[in-house]
Each structure stands twice: as structure tokens, then as C-alpha cells.
Amino acid sequence: MAERTGTVKFLTGLGAVATALKMADIDVASSYPIRPYTGAMMMLSQMAARGELDLEFVHGEGEHGQLGIAHGASAAGARAFTGSSGVGVTYAMETYSPISGGRCPVQMLIGNRTLDPPGDFGSEHTDALSTRDQGWLMGWAHTPQEAFDNTLMFYRIGEDARVSLPQMNCQDGYFITHIPAKVVIPSQEEVNKFLPPLNFPDALDPLNPLGHGPQLFPGQGHVLEADRVNAMMGAFPVIDEVVNAFNAQFGTDYAPFVEQYRCEDAEYVLFINGGHAYTAKFAVNHMREKGMKIGLVRPRWIRPWATDVVADILSKFKAVGVVETNNAFGAARQAGILTLEVATSLYQCDKKPVLTAFMGGLGGEVIRLDEFYYMGDVLKKVAAEGKADRTAYWIGFHNV
Amino acid sequence: MAKTIEVTVWATGVVQDKEGRDVCLVLTEAANQEGKFTQAFDNYVDLPDRINVQVRKYARISDAEIENKFEYENHRPNIIGVTEATIMKGINVCKGLQEGGFLVINTTKDPEALLKYVPEKERKKLKAVATIDAIGIAPEQLIDYSGAEGAEDVSAIGAGLGSVMAGAIAAVSGIVKKESILAAAANRTAAKRGYDEVKIKVLK
């Protein structure tokens, strides 16, 4: 494996993504300000103003228009970028399906923020997860370095002719968007080698007219929907290929779909998405020091959901606790959205772990080490007893 | 968990947004050069676009990886920097201060003159209070928003007041070496004068 080499900088998740976008030589960015993702657009606009990046920077009149601009740019063959947070993400809801249905490989940065209420600046994943069934690839970074790397990997996967789908490049607001960490930045030559220029096959062109997004008759619907499902499912081998190519070229060791941390002889695990995995890994280390057989499992993709990979990994354990930094009001098991995915994945397994969830980080609250210790204690107990008292334990209620 | 030194800098919105952040960035860059683990970050809920309203800038410096990295504020500060002395009249800047803490203020006054604004509880925990005429040493204050909201600073780190304050904090507290501060600051002269000219009143 190659050594990771490059320039080391202290960057926030936003700084890391903006730096990667510049190296990806994006053509069009469409913006509309909302905390916490705005800093990435601030950087892009400055790069364009200074002439460092040949970028068409277009300001939307709202998120709906903003996504429309990115859609049009991508349809015309541009490498397009946009982004939002919280209620900005949901304001643009109508636009997501047309973009994926048009197979336009737009990349959208989501700096997670709570919806209203509570509407504070903190991170909940409910904003992005609300759009999970709109045909976009979707994954989270848990460090600024991973945010940089994902930006490049997501474009290459989404732009691959076998996939041709838009991507949501997600990171937790504040925890990742605003706190700097060391990021190794490869050379421009290395990035060029990894990410070739976009070659969009059916770009809008006045000299070669073609139609995008026509009104269809009912009888045509199932064909188009099946086509988009095939594109999404077709992403699996491409993700595998691209992540492995990234690892080989840059000396990283990303799991293509699901990261396992200290799971070797684990009896129970936390299943956790996004930034809180950073703190959770320290908690797992400390619980291990006390002899607890705990591990951590982190999905790198929410869409497409790697059902078989998740099932293979999680069915090995006695108990699984899904850490939900989102809410699914009235959903099956009344926990969060990830519980639905995890429980469905495990349905096919002969041997199933005890499954429960931890509602944590709501309102953008920090999940502290002692709160992860509480989760560890619960998992140890439910693993020993073979059942859980609750489908969801609420941090801030049940642990106090 | 290894001991993490927490530095909180109080500055004024807009006018000192950049220089206030630079105090923390110069300190953490100096600590980086000494192989420490660091983070420098703005308070997330302060509203930095209100002119002269106080804003908080934070640094954390540790011998090991920082496990409480995501905590929004420095709840247990060891060092307090104040870049505009009048803030002390309205706010207990030392709230949560740890035993043996340090307070460094930008003012032309002597350290004793500002102590009356520190409540008794926190005053007892102070190991030393210090003052430095940071504006006198570096009068130009750069107003630059490029580094706000998690974006990367375009202008140099510590062109003015930020370097003076970082130098003074290093001299008073010893958290980083003088040569590290001088190497980290864009304005080396300002950092050196901050380090050399700070007036220190040792309290215990």
C-alpha cells in the first residue's frame, strides 16, 4: 500500500471539502446561505474571485432555485456542486427526485443541522435522512480528512457511467463542519489521476438537441423507476472498485461500505453514523481497557444501503445498539431512521442479535464519553439477558 | 485521559473577530510545532457579525488526542485572554476557571487595576494576572471574515494584536516555548514584544 503523502493542513470539514472541490476543478457552484454549511461556499466564492478556480458561482434565490441551478448545470455537462443544511435541505425537497431521475451527477454538501423545532445550529441527521429515498447516493464523513476524501470518491462514483447519480456528501454541523483537524492534501497530479474530467454522455447541447425530464404517461413509469433502481444497485460494484482504487493510490484503508472498529472478538457493538463515531472510538477504547467486549460499526453509505454487508457483520454479535442522531416519529420500533434499515437487514439472518437503539445527540447535543459508557453497560446487559427492555433508550432521560 | 489545557479568548465582534481567533491559532500552531495535539475554534453560538458584542475564541492543547473535541465551549478554562478590557466590566470572563489559572488582558493599565472585575471565587484560583498594551504594540487591527464560519483564513495568522496576546500568554503561562510562538506568528516582532513586555502580577 502506498504511503499517505501530501501537504498537511489544519482544516475544518468545510475547508476540507472546499479544498477538494478546487482540486476536482468543479465548473459550477450554486449557493444559498444557511449555517453551518455556508463556509464552504464562502471559500469557493473567494477562490473564484481570486481567479484560482475557473468557476461559475451562481447565487440562488432560495434552496429550491439553488438546486435547480445545479440541476441545469449538470444537465449541460458541468461538474456541479451545491449544498445546504437543516431546513434548507428540506426546502429543496421537490428538486431531489428530478435530479436523480435525470441521472445528473450533482454533488451536494450537507452540513447537518436540526430541523425546526428545535432549529438550533447543532447537528441532527434528520435533514439529510429525510431525503434518503430520492435516488441520491448518500454517505457521511466522521473526520475532515474523510470529508476531503469523500468529495473526490463521491464524484468519481456518481459520475461513473454505470451509476450516473447525484451524491449527498454529508458531515455533522459544527462537529465536523467547524472544528479543524489535520488533513493530508495530495498533489493536483494525484487528484487528476484519480478523478478524470466529467464526460456526461447526454449533455444538453443546442447543436444536438435532446430532451431531459419529459412528462410521461403512466405506462412508462415502471420502466423509468426500474432504471433508477438499477443505477442505485449498480453503484455497489462501483463503490467497491473506487474505494479500493482510492486506498491503493492514497494509502488509506477505508472500508468500501461499513467500517469495523475493534470488532474482532466483540460481543456487542455500537452501530453509529457520522461525526459522533470520533468520540465513540475513544469510548470503545476505554471500555475495552475495562474488559468489556465492545466494538463499533460505522456505515459509510446510507444510500445505497449495503444490506448483506450490514447483515453479515451485525449477525455475529450478541447485541447491537444503533446510535440514532435523528428521529423517526411514529416509525416501527419508535427509534430513528437507521433502526429501520438495520432491523430490515437483520431479518434475513438465522441468528439475530438483540437489537436496540440509543437516541443521542438530538438538538445537536454532544454525546459525551460517559453517555457512551452508559450505552456500553446497556448493551452488556441486554447481551447477557438475550433481550432488551426498550427499542430505544433516550440519552438525557434513561441514563440520568 | 490526558490533561488538556483550555484557553478562552474574549474579543469584540467584527472589530476583533480575526485577531481574537488569531490569538488561539498562533498558540495552537506553536503547540503543533512542539508535537502537541491541538484544536482552535470559534464559539459556535456567539454571533460574530454584531459589532463590538463579545465573542469567544477557544484553543485546546494536549499531550494526547483530544477526546472532548466536540464540546461546544471551554467549560474548564486554564487560561483566559481578554483582547478588549471593557468586556470585564460586564462579564465574569473567568467563569469555570481552574485552580492555578492565568488571566491576560490587553490594556495599558497595571494588572492590579483589573483584578477588581474578577469575582472573589475565580480570583482565588488565579495564579497570575497580566496585562499587555497589545493595541499600542500592534495598532492595526485586521477585519477579515474569510476565516469565519469554519472557512479557511486567507490572510496571515497573527498579523497584529493576535501575535502580541499569544506572546504574552506564552510568557505568563509557559504553555508553549518562546521560540515556538515566534515561529508560529506572522508578526514575529509583535509576538516577541508581547512575550517580553507583558506585566505580570503573581498572586500565589
Boltz contact constraints between the chains, C-beta under 6 A:
constraints:
  - contact:
      token1: [A, 12]
      token2: [B, 150]
      max_distance: 6.0
  - contact:
      token1: [A, 14]
      token2: [B, 150]
      max_distance: 6.0
  - contact:
      token1: [A, 15]
      token2: [B, 152]
      max_distance: 6.0
  - contact:
      token1: [A, 38]
      token2: [B, 149]
      max_distance: 6.0
  - contact:
      token1: [A, 39]
      token2: [B, 149]
      max_distance: 6.0
  - contact:
      token1: [A, 39]
      token2: [B, 150]
      max_distance: 6.0
  - contact:
      token1: [A, 39]
      token2: [B, 151]
      max_distance: 6.0
  - contact:
      token1: [A, 42]
      token2: [B, 151]
      max_distance: 6.0
  - contact:
      token1: [A, 43]
      token2: [B, 151]
      max_distance: 6.0
  - contact:
      token1: [A, 174]
      token2: [B, 44]
      max_distance: 6.0
  - contact:
      token1: [A, 175]
      token2: [B, 70]
      max_distance: 6.0
  - contact:
      token1: [A, 177]
      token2: [B, 150]
      max_distance: 6.0
  - contact:
      token1: [A, 178]
      token2: [B, 150]
      max_distance: 6.0
  - contact:
      token1: [A, 179]
      token2: [B, 41]
      max_distance: 6.0
  - contact:
      token1: [A, 282]
      token2: [B, 67]
      max_distance: 6.0
  - contact:
      token1: [A, 366]
      token2: [B, 70]
      max_distance: 6.0
  - contact:
      token1: [A, 366]
      token2: [B, 71]
      max_distance: 6.0
